[in-house]
């Protein structure tokens, strides 16, 4: 497990311990949102995948050496939509883990 810093000026992920550009996978769980993405030489590379708290896919964005190549977004009903803004108009279904009976 590595702790990373993100340099806003250079848009680069750096290993906190070595201060070198990071290469590998990053997994983040924050505020019930799950994200995973690849990094190569400190730059976003490969797929960035984000999930709603209920486990449904929210976004899939492809990067090549820090440059965005493509993006797909899903709304809360699981429908593929044209943009992140469009996706946010429909909230996600609640997770069965959070439903009260």
MMTF fields as JSON, N, C-alpha, C and O atoms, coordinates in Angstrom:
{
  "mmtfVersion": "1.0.0",
  "mmtfProducer": "UNKNOWN",
  "numBonds": 403,
  "numAtoms": 404,
  "numGroups": 101,
  "numChains": 1,
  "numModels": 1,
  "chainsPerModel": [1],
  "groupsPerChain": [101],
  "chainIdList": ["A"],
  "bondAtomList": [4, 2, 8, 6, 12, 10, 16, 14, 20, 18, 24, 22, 28, 26, 32, 30, 36, 34, 40, 38, 44, 42, 48, 46, 52, 50, 56, 54, 60, 58, 64, 62, 68, 66, 72, 70, 76, 74, 80, 78, 84, 82, 88, 86, 92, 90, 96, 94, 100, 98, 104, 102, 108, 106, 112, 110, 116, 114, 120, 118, 124, 122, 128, 126, 132, 130, 136, 134, 140, 138, 144, 142, 148, 146, 152, 150, 156, 154, 160, 158, 164, 162, 168, 166, 172, 170, 176, 174, 180, 178, 184, 182, 188, 186, 192, 190, 196, 194, 200, 198, 204, 202, 208, 206, 212, 210, 216, 214, 220, 218, 224, 222, 228, 226, 232, 230, 236, 234, 240, 238, 244, 242, 248, 246, 252, 250, 256, 254, 260, 258, 264, 262, 268, 266, 272, 270, 276, 274, 280, 278, 284, 282, 288, 286, 292, 290, 296, 294, 300, 298, 304, 302, 308, 306, 312, 310, 316, 314, 320, 318, 324, 322, 328, 326, 332, 330, 336, 334, 340, 338, 344, 342, 348, 346, 352, 350, 356, 354, 360, 358, 364, 362, 368, 366, 372, 370, 376, 374, 380, 378, 384, 382, 388, 386, 392, 390, 396, 394, 400, 398],
  "bondOrderList": [1, 1, 1, 1, 1, 1, 1, 1, 1, 1, 1, 1, 1, 1, 1, 1, 1, 1, 1, 1, 1, 1, 1, 1, 1, 1, 1, 1, 1, 1, 1, 1, 1, 1, 1, 1, 1, 1, 1, 1, 1, 1, 1, 1, 1, 1, 1, 1, 1, 1, 1, 1, 1, 1, 1, 1, 1, 1, 1, 1, 1, 1, 1, 1, 1, 1, 1, 1, 1, 1, 1, 1, 1, 1, 1, 1, 1, 1, 1, 1, 1, 1, 1, 1, 1, 1, 1, 1, 1, 1, 1, 1, 1, 1, 1, 1, 1, 1, 1, 1],
  "groupList": [{"groupName": "UNK", "atomNameList": ["N", "CA", "C", "O"], "elementList": ["N", "C", "C", "O"], "formalChargeList": [0, 0, 0, 0], "bondAtomList": [1, 0, 2, 1, 3, 2], "bondOrderList": [1, 1, 2], "singleLetterCode": "X", "chemCompType": "L-PEPTIDE LINKING"}],
  "groupTypeList": [0, 0, 0, 0, 0, 0, 0, 0, 0, 0, 0, 0, 0, 0, 0, 0, 0, 0, 0, 0, 0, 0, 0, 0, 0, 0, 0, 0, 0, 0, 0, 0, 0, 0, 0, 0, 0, 0, 0, 0, 0, 0, 0, 0, 0, 0, 0, 0, 0, 0, 0, 0, 0, 0, 0, 0, 0, 0, 0, 0, 0, 0, 0, 0, 0, 0, 0, 0, 0, 0, 0, 0, 0, 0, 0, 0, 0, 0, 0, 0, 0, 0, 0, 0, 0, 0, 0, 0, 0, 0, 0, 0, 0, 0, 0, 0, 0, 0, 0, 0, 0],
  "groupIdList": [1, 2, 3, 4, 5, 6, 7, 8, 9, 10, 11, 12, 13, 14, 15, 16, 17, 18, 19, 20, 21, 22, 23, 24, 25, 26, 27, 28, 29, 30, 31, 32, 33, 34, 35, 36, 37, 38, 39, 40, 41, 42, 43, 44, 45, 46, 47, 48, 49, 50, 51, 52, 53, 54, 55, 56, 57, 58, 59, 60, 61, 62, 63, 64, 65, 66, 67, 68, 69, 70, 71, 72, 73, 74, 75, 76, 77, 78, 79, 80, 81, 82, 83, 84, 85, 86, 87, 88, 89, 90, 91, 92, 93, 94, 95, 96, 97, 98, 99, 100, 101],
  "secStructList": [7, 7, 7, 3, 3, 3, 3, 6, 6, 6, 6, 3, 3, 3, 3, 6, 6, 6, 7, 1, 5, 7, 7, 3, 3, 3, 3, 3, 3, 3, 6, 6, 3, 3, 3, 3, 3, 3, 3, 3, 6, 6, 3, 3, 3, 3, 3, 3, 3, 3, 3, 7, 6, 6, 1, 7, 3, 3, 3, 3, 3, 3, 3, 3, 6, 6, 3, 3, 3, 3, 3, 3, 3, 3, 7, 6, 6, 1, 7, 3, 3, 1, 7, 2, 2, 2, 2, 2, 6, 1, 7, 7, 7, 7, 7, 4, 4, 4, 7, 7, 7],
  "xCoordList": [0.854, 0.0, 0.897, 1.797, 0.627, 1.392, 0.498, -0.689, 1.083, 0.395, 0.832, 2.018, -0.147, 0.146, -0.172, -1.085, 0.592, 0.288, -0.094, 0.377, -0.944, -1.287, -0.811, -1.266, 0.1, 0.635, -0.305, -0.347, -1.05, -2.026, -1.357, -1.898, -0.204, 0.465, 0.867, 0.723, 1.367, 1.822, 0.838, 1.051, -0.276, -1.285, -0.632, -0.868, 0.201, 0.986, 0.789, 0.83, 0.571, 0.507, 1.928, 2.665, 2.305, 3.655, 3.578, 2.69, 4.518, 4.627, 5.082, 6.081, 4.346, 4.664, 6.042, 6.809, 6.346, 7.588, 8.82, 9.84, 8.729, 9.9, 9.905, 10.931, 8.762, 8.59, 8.882, 9.352, 8.599, 8.755, 7.368, 6.413, 7.246, 5.954, 5.498, 6.29, 4.212, 3.639, 3.202, 2.717, 3.376, 2.829, 2.105, 2.674, 0.851, 0.075, -1.402, -1.848, -2.147, -3.585, -3.886, -3.161, -4.949, -5.406, -6.866, -7.676, -7.186, -8.559, -8.933, -8.16, -10.104, -10.551, -12.011, -12.858, -12.288, -13.672, -13.858, -13.203, -14.759, -14.955, -16.417, -16.978, -17.025, -18.408, -19.334, -20.199, -19.143, -19.944, -19.77, -20.553, -18.775, -18.468, -17.169, -16.207, -17.16, -15.975, -15.354, -16.047, -14.033, -13.319, -12.087, -11.477, -11.729, -10.473, -9.903, -10.642, -8.592, -7.976, -6.521, -5.911, -5.984, -4.594, -3.747, -4.211, -2.485, -1.533, -0.228, 0.226, 0.377, 1.674, 2.589, 2.255, 3.715, 4.662, 3.979, 4.283, 3.048, 2.385, 1.152, 0.427, 0.896, -0.226, -1.363, -1.122, -2.602, -3.735, -3.522, -3.185, -3.726, -3.492, -4.368, -4.356, -5.121, -6.042, -7.416, -7.784, -8.167, -9.543, -9.661, -9.021, -10.483, -10.949, -12.38, -13.208, -12.682, -14.024, -14.555, -13.88, -15.775, -16.417, -17.767, -18.493, -18.102, -19.342, -20.188, -19.657, -21.504, -22.407, -22.3, -21.775, -22.786, -22.737, -23.482, -23.172, -24.458, -25.213, -24.491, -24.999, -23.31, -22.519, -22.703, -21.953, -23.681, -23.88, -22.769, -22.282, -22.377, -21.323, -21.829, -22.937, -20.997, -21.326, -20.59, -21.165, -19.306, -18.512, -17.378, -16.885, -16.987, -15.826, -15.123, -15.654, -13.932, -13.193, -11.833, -11.136, -11.465, -10.178, -9.161, -9.445, -7.964, -6.862, -5.665, -5.452, -4.883, -3.609, -2.568, -2.553, -1.703, -0.633, -1.17, -0.594, -2.281, -2.842, -3.88, -4.565, -4.021, -5.001, -6.262, -6.186, -7.421, -8.687, -8.95, -8.902, -9.23, -9.493, -11.0, -11.504, -11.704, -13.142, -13.782, -13.104, -15.11, -15.848, -17.249, -17.9, -17.7, -19.071, -19.615, -18.904, -20.887, -21.526, -22.89, -23.593, -23.249, -24.54, -25.295, -24.708, -26.609, -27.408, -27.779, -27.384, -28.536, -28.897, -29.791, -29.967, -30.365, -31.187, -30.367, -30.889, -29.065, -28.205, -28.231, -27.742, -28.8, -28.893, -27.664, -27.263, -27.072, -25.947, -26.449, -27.431, -25.776, -26.189, -25.018, -23.899, -25.279, -24.289, -23.219, -22.149, -23.483, -22.518, -22.664, -23.643, -21.666, -21.728, -22.897, -23.584, -23.116, -24.222, -25.559, -26.422, -25.718, -26.943, -27.091, -28.195, -25.993, -26.025, -26.48, -27.214, -26.059, -26.374, -27.831, -28.282, -28.573, -29.98, -30.866, -31.943, -30.416, -31.206, -30.408, -29.384, -30.852, -30.097, -30.086, -30.978, -29.081, -28.989, -30.05, -30.578, -30.337, -31.224, -30.508, -29.283, -31.242, -30.573, -29.988, -30.506, -28.923, -28.307, -29.175, -29.737, -29.292, -30.086, -29.493, -30.204, -28.207, -27.572, -28.086, -27.961, -28.673, -29.135, -30.652, -31.173, -31.365, -32.823, -33.287, -32.731, -34.293, -34.867, -36.077, -36.841, -36.247, -37.411, -38.319, -39.353],
  "yCoordList": [-1.175, 0.0, 1.234, 1.374, 2.113, 3.35, 4.538, 4.546, 5.537, 6.809, 7.691, 7.784, 8.343, 9.165, 10.621, 10.958, 11.47, 12.89, 13.168, 12.491, 14.16, 14.57, 15.992, 16.906, 16.18, 17.503, 18.176, 17.795, 19.169, 19.859, 20.538, 20.527, 21.117, 21.873, 20.976, 21.366, 19.781, 18.877, 17.755, 16.949, 17.707, 16.648, 15.27, 14.394, 15.096, 13.878, 13.284, 13.993, 11.958, 11.223, 10.84, 10.241, 11.198, 10.928, 10.045, 10.219, 9.092, 8.297, 9.227, 9.934, 9.221, 10.115, 9.79, 10.692, 8.495, 8.064, 8.38, 8.823, 8.152, 8.301, 9.59, 9.967, 10.267, 11.471, 11.196, 12.076, 9.972, 9.571, 9.379, 9.08, 9.549, 9.294, 7.857, 6.919, 7.705, 6.403, 5.676, 6.297, 4.351, 3.483, 2.347, 1.689, 2.111, 1.03, 1.365, 2.314, 0.58, 0.799, 1.588, 1.491, 2.361, 3.134, 2.757, 2.736, 2.461, 2.178, 3.162, 3.387, 3.743, 4.746, 4.501, 4.344, 4.47, 4.424, 5.686, 5.874, 6.548, 7.83, 8.217, 8.231, 8.529, 8.998, 8.05, 8.491, 6.75, 5.689, 5.586, 4.901, 6.242, 6.129, 5.338, 5.583, 4.395, 3.563, 3.954, 4.056, 4.171, 4.547, 3.666, 3.271, 3.365, 2.677, 3.224, 3.518, 3.356, 3.864, 3.423, 3.034, 3.495, 3.148, 4.401, 5.448, 4.261, 5.36, 4.806, 3.74, 5.532, 5.146, 6.363, 7.403, 6.236, 7.355, 8.602, 9.722, 8.389, 9.495, 10.035, 10.848, 9.601, 10.124, 9.103, 7.896, 9.597, 8.711, 7.947, 8.525, 6.621, 5.787, 4.548, 3.842, 4.29, 3.166, 3.634, 4.794, 2.718, 3.029, 3.624, 3.163, 4.643, 5.191, 4.694, 4.998, 3.937, 3.414, 3.889, 3.798, 4.394, 4.899, 4.216, 4.045, 3.822, 3.114, 3.903, 4.58, 3.81, 4.33, 3.44, 2.33, 3.911, 3.151, 1.826, 0.889, 1.735, 0.489, -0.53, -1.629, -0.165, -1.077, -0.893, -1.481, -0.093, 0.167, 1.079, 1.951, 0.869, 1.685, 3.105, 3.315, 4.073, 5.487, 6.097, 6.876, 5.738, 6.312, 5.374, 4.592, 5.48, 4.747, 5.704, 6.045, 6.127, 7.115, 6.519, 5.996, 6.602, 6.049, 7.172, 8.208, 6.941, 7.898, 7.255, 6.047, 8.083, 7.659, 8.695, 9.809, 8.322, 9.207, 10.564, 11.602, 10.55, 11.767, 12.455, 13.358, 12.058, 12.675, 11.827, 10.612, 12.456, 11.731, 11.342, 12.18, 10.05, 9.524, 9.371, 9.725, 8.845, 8.632, 8.641, 8.516, 8.793, 8.787, 8.253, 8.564, 7.443, 6.949, 7.22, 7.074, 7.618, 7.915, 7.23, 7.152, 6.737, 6.106, 6.865, 7.33, 6.986, 7.637, 6.614, 5.45, 7.06, 6.209, 5.039, 4.134, 5.04, 3.91, 2.902, 1.886, 3.197, 2.304, 2.562, 1.746, 3.693, 4.031, 4.827, 5.778, 4.437, 5.164, 6.519, 6.593, 7.598, 8.956, 9.698, 9.187, 10.902, 11.649, 12.366, 12.667, 12.651, 13.437, 13.156, 12.558, 13.603, 13.479, 14.297, 13.864, 15.467, 16.32, 15.605, 15.652, 14.944, 14.188, 13.038, 12.769, 12.361, 11.238, 11.688, 10.967, 12.859, 13.35, 13.773, 13.987, 13.897, 14.299, 13.197, 13.48, 11.939, 10.811, 10.137, 9.514, 10.246, 9.648, 8.122, 7.522, 7.502, 6.035, 5.358, 5.931, 4.115, 3.289, 3.012, 2.886, 2.914, 2.594, 1.185, 0.29, 1.022, -0.293, -1.168, -0.695, -2.442, -3.36, -3.472, -3.805, -3.2, -3.252, -2.149, -2.247, -1.082, 0.04, 0.092, 0.964, -0.824, -0.817, -1.343, -2.315, -0.716, -1.182, -2.049, -1.769, -3.085, -3.959, -3.899, -4.567],
  "zCoordList": [0.0, 0.0, 0.0, 0.828, -0.942, -1.058, -0.734, -1.059, -0.091, 0.081, -1.069, -1.384, -1.696, -2.859, -2.604, -1.849, -3.244, -3.332, -4.775, -5.688, -4.984, -6.343, -6.535, -5.846, -7.467, -7.782, -8.789, -9.959, -8.33, -9.183, -10.379, -11.485, -10.16, -11.221, -12.391, -13.549, -12.093, -13.153, -13.447, -14.353, -12.649, -12.807, -12.71, -13.542, -11.666, -11.505, -10.116, -9.111, -10.076, -8.813, -8.414, -9.197, -7.175, -6.677, -5.43, -4.594, -5.308, -4.083, -2.971, -3.109, -1.876, -0.763, -0.177, 0.16, -0.06, 0.578, -0.272, 0.255, -1.598, -2.467, -3.272, -3.837, -3.328, -4.15, -5.633, -6.354, -6.073, -7.471, -8.087, -7.37, -9.416, -10.063, -9.819, -9.895, -9.527, -9.203, -10.467, -11.412, -10.48, -11.516, -10.815, -9.944, -11.19, -10.602, -10.582, -11.228, -9.839, -9.704, -8.437, -7.448, -8.474, -7.319, -7.079, -8.005, -5.822, -5.418, -4.327, -3.396, -4.438, -3.481, -3.131, -4.011, -1.847, -1.372, -0.544, 0.482, -1.002, -0.346, -0.469, -1.565, 0.658, 0.685, -0.082, -0.838, 0.121, -0.487, -2.0, -2.658, -2.56, -3.983, -4.099, -3.37, -5.019, -5.216, -6.556, -7.567, -6.547, -7.767, -7.904, -6.91, -9.138, -9.402, -10.705, -11.644, -10.749, -11.963, -12.043, -11.047, -13.261, -13.503, -13.638, -14.088, -13.233, -13.316, -13.87, -13.454, -14.811, -15.37, -15.355, -15.921, -14.722, -14.573, -14.032, -14.442, -13.099, -12.432, -13.135, -12.562, -14.368, -15.151, -15.224, -15.243, -15.264, -15.466, -16.762, -17.795, -16.688, -17.865, -17.774, -16.766, -18.822, -18.813, -18.369, -18.555, -17.781, -17.403, -16.003, -15.059, -15.893, -14.624, -14.511, -15.369, -13.472, -13.29, -11.949, -10.923, -11.982, -10.768, -10.627, -11.606, -9.388, -9.103, -8.111, -7.229, -8.261, -7.243, -6.007, -6.089, -4.876, -3.624, -3.723, -2.987, -4.622, -4.774, -5.66, -5.884, -6.162, -6.988, -8.481, -9.26, -8.911, -10.338, -10.857, -10.137, -12.104, -12.702, -12.926, -13.421, -12.554, -12.712, -13.897, -14.656, -14.056, -15.144, -15.521, -14.709, -16.776, -17.279, -18.237, -19.294, -17.858, -18.637, -18.984, -18.116, -20.254, -20.679, -20.847, -21.45, -20.297, -20.387, -21.06, -20.96, -21.75, -22.311, -21.908, -22.432, -20.979, -20.494, -20.056, -20.382, -19.314, -18.752, -19.606, -19.125, -20.861, -21.753, -21.813, -21.998, -21.657, -21.742, -23.19, -24.091, -23.399, -24.734, -24.976, -26.042, -23.983, -24.126, -22.751, -21.731, -22.74, -21.471, -21.697, -22.695, -20.747, -20.717, -19.322, -18.328, -19.259, -17.979, -17.935, -18.942, -16.754, -16.533, -15.455, -14.478, -15.643, -14.61, -13.541, -13.612, -12.56, -11.434, -11.779, -10.963, -12.982, -13.431, -14.234, -14.692, -14.399, -15.161, -16.652, -17.434, -17.057, -18.475, -18.913, -18.242, -20.038, -20.609, -21.09, -21.829, -20.67, -21.027, -21.658, -21.699, -22.147, -22.921, -22.109, -22.64, -20.821, -20.051, -18.558, -18.11, -17.806, -16.355, -15.807, -14.882, -16.375, -15.925, -16.103, -15.226, -17.249, -17.525, -16.529, -16.055, -16.21, -15.27, -13.89, -13.214, -13.471, -12.129, -11.966, -10.841, -13.059, -12.984, -12.403, -11.876, -12.497, -11.994, -10.889, -11.169, -9.63, -8.521, -8.606, -9.206, -8.01, -8.065, -7.204, -6.251, -7.581, -6.758, -5.444, -5.431, -4.336, -3.069, -3.103, -3.77, -2.383, -2.255, -1.375, -0.387, -1.724, -0.893, 0.505, 1.453, 0.642, 1.96, 2.876, 4.097, 2.286, 3.081, 3.227, 3.922, 2.583, 2.676, 4.022, 4.532, 4.601, 5.863, 5.567, 4.644, 6.341, 6.149, 7.348, 7.374]
}
